[in-house]
Amino acid sequence: MSKILYEKKGRIAYITLNRPRLNVIDLEMVKDLHDTWDDFRDDDNLWVAILSGAGNNFSAGFDIKDFLHMVERRFEWKDSVMFGDKGCSPGTHSVWKPVVCALDGVVNGTGLWLALESDIRIATREATFALGEVRLNVAVEFTGLLTRYMPQAIPNEMLFTGSGITAERAHNFGLINKIVPREQLLSEATAIADTLCENGPMAMRAMKEVVYLGQDLDRNGVLTLSGRFMPVVNSEDTREGFQAFLEKRKPIWKGK
């Protein structure tokens, strides 16, 4: 059985970590995720992805046994499963299509990074978010990026203590968008994805790209980057969007 399930239904791609009970991510899964994000990015028929974990856990993080083997032969930055030659997350593949992440149970380490790299995050009340690497004397590779997602005191606590935070607390400071009952998690993620598919795909991709790339720029740099909106504004889809609005009908998007 594949450890990464990849299913295409209409405009939506369902990507599922499939290594129950904790969906621990090994090197085989990293390669599969690497290839899956490339395929999702390049498939023009897919507009939104839903990322989830099989069972009642999202992911406990990277497989400790695999990591130990990597350390024993001397770990290099190129070996990073998040930022190295084989990246398991959408950001390292320039995926500008929206990704909805459905989170349940344990969300730890590399699993947390996959969640952070997603655009809309929903979770069950049973979800907990943690970074336990310090207990193994491992520095979290995305430490310096955590304050982009939460106030500094929160990652400090998570990084230095190795303890987790609840879904309710994560929702209170904006790490996740919504808390839903466990039995409604995937249906709610699909409902969000369906809503996104009603909107202009070109505009969503352009805005996501500017949101992410603009984090490293000053005001003038962001405004220059926003010039990338012009092909969208002048596209056939934009004309269709205006026409559909005036005619009180749903637009028919072509992605061009």
N, C-alpha and C positions, 0 to 999 in steps of 0.2 A: 504494500500500500504506500502511495506517495505521501511524503511528510509535508508537502505543500500542495494543497488542493487549489486548482485554478479553473474557475468555471465562468463562462461568458453567457450572460442572459440579457439579450437586447443590448442596450447601451451600457450595462453595468457589468463590471468584472468582480467576481467574488474570490478573494484570496484568503485562504484559511490555513493557519498553522495547525498541522495535524500530527502532533506527536504527544497524545495524551499520556499521562495525566496532567503534566505541567507544561507541555509544549516547549520543552527545552530545545534551544536552537543549536544544532550541530553544523559541521562544515558542509555536509550534504545539503542541508536546508538553506544555508547561506548561498550556495551556488544556484539552487533552484529559485530563491527569491531574486537573486541577481538577474537571472534570465527572465523571470516573470515580470519584473518592473520594466525591463527593456521591451518586452512584448506588449505590455499594457500601454506604454508610452507611444509605441509605433503603430498601434492598431487604431486607425481612424474611426472605426465603428464603435469604439469604446470611449465613453465620456467621463465615467466616474468609477472608482474602485471602492469596494468595501473590504476592509481588512479585519479579520477576527481570529479567534482561537477555538479549536475544537474542545468540546467538553465545557467545564465551568471554570477554566483558567485561560487567560490570554497567553502569557509566557513568563516563565521564571528566569528567562535570560539565556545567556550562552552556556553551552555544555562545558562544565568544569573539566571533564576528562579530556576533551579536545583542546581546551585552553592550556591544560597542564602539558600536553604533548608539544604545543606551540612554544611554551616557555622553556621547556627542556632543550629544545634545539635553538634557542635564542629568538625571542620575539622581536620583530621589526614592525615599523609603522605600516609598511605595505601589507602586513598580515592582518591588520585590523579588519574585522568583519563589518565594520560600519563605515570606515573611511579609506580602506586599503584597496587592493587590486580587485577584490570581489566585494561589492557593497550590498548589504541586505536591505537597505532602506530606500525609499523613493527619492529622497533629496539628492543622493549621490548619482542618480540616473537622470537628473533634470526632468523629473516627472512634473509637469505643470498642470496636469489634469487633477481635479479634486479627489482626495482620498478621505473616506469616512472610516473611522476606526471604532469598532465595537468591543468594549473592554469589560472583562469579567474576571473575578478571582485575582490571582497573582499577576501583577504587571511589574516586572523587575528587570533591572539592568538593560540588556539589549532589547528586551521586550518593551521597556519604557521608552527607549529611543525610537523604536518603530511607531509607538503611539505619538510621540512628540513630532515626528516627521509627517504625521497625518494632519489633515486640515480641520476636520470636525471630529470631535471625540465625545462619544457617549459611553456611559458606564452603568453597571449595576451597583446597588448599594454594597454588594459583596466584594467589589473591586478594591484592591489595595495597591498603592504605588510605592515602590521602594528601590533603593540602590544599595545592595548589600556587599558590594565589592570590597569595601574597606576591611571587612572581616577576613578577607583572604590576602590582605596587603596589596590589593590591586587598585590603582587610581582609575576612576571612571573616565573614559576617553572623551566624553562629551561634557565634562565638568564645566569648561569655559563657556558653553552655550546655554546652560540651564537657566541663567537669569533672563534669557529671552522669553522664557515661558512662565516664570514664577518669580515672586519677590525673593531677594537674595537670602533672607533668613531661612526660607523653606529648603532650598537645596543645601545650604550649609548643614542644617539638621539632618537631612537625608544622607548626605555624603559622609559626614563625620560619625554619625551614630549607627548607620546601616539599618535604621528602623524605617518602617513604612508610614504612610499617611492614608487616611480613609478617603473613599470617594466623596463623601460629604465635604470634607475639608478641602479636597482638590477642587471641587465645584465652587466652593466659597471664594477662592482666589483666582478662579477662571482657567484652571488647567483643563477642565472638561466642560463641555457645553451643556450636558444634560444627564440626569440620572433617571434610569428607567427600571421597571421590574425585570428580573432575569428572564422571564418567559417572553418578554416583549423586545429583547435586545436586538435580535437580528431583524425583526419586522420593522422596528423603528429606524434602524440603519438603512433599510431598503426604502422606507418612506422618505427619508432625507435624500437618498440618492435619486429617487424618482423626482423629487422636487427640483434638484439640481439639473436633471436632464431636461426640464421644461425651459431652462434658461439658455441664453446664447453660449455655446461651448467655446467660441473664440474669445469672448469677453472674459469668461471665467479663467481660461488659461493665461491670458495676458495679465489679468489682475493678480493671479497667484504668483506669476513670475516676478512682477514688480514688488509685491509684498515681501517675498523672500530675498531677492537680490538687493532690494532697497534698504535692508537692515544694516548693511555695511557702508552706506553712503550718507553724505550730508544732504541738506535740503536741495541744493542745486543739482547734486548728482541724481537725486530721486526724480526731480523734474525732468532732467535729461533722459533718464531711463524711461519715464512715462511717455516719451515720444514713440515708444513701441506700440502705443495704443492706436496710432494713426491708421495702420492697415486694418485694424478691427473696425474703427469708426467708418472707414470708407469701403467696407466689405459688402458683399451681396446679402449676407445675413443681417447686417444692421438695417439695410433698406427694407428687408423682409420684416424685421421686428417692428419698425415704424408703421409699415403698411398694415400689418396684422393688428396692431393697436388701434389704428384708425378704423379698421373694418370690424373691430370687436370679435376677433377670432384668435385661435392659438397659432403662433408662428410655426413655419416649417423650416427648421434649421438644416443647412447643408454643410456647415463647417467651413464656409469660404465666403 
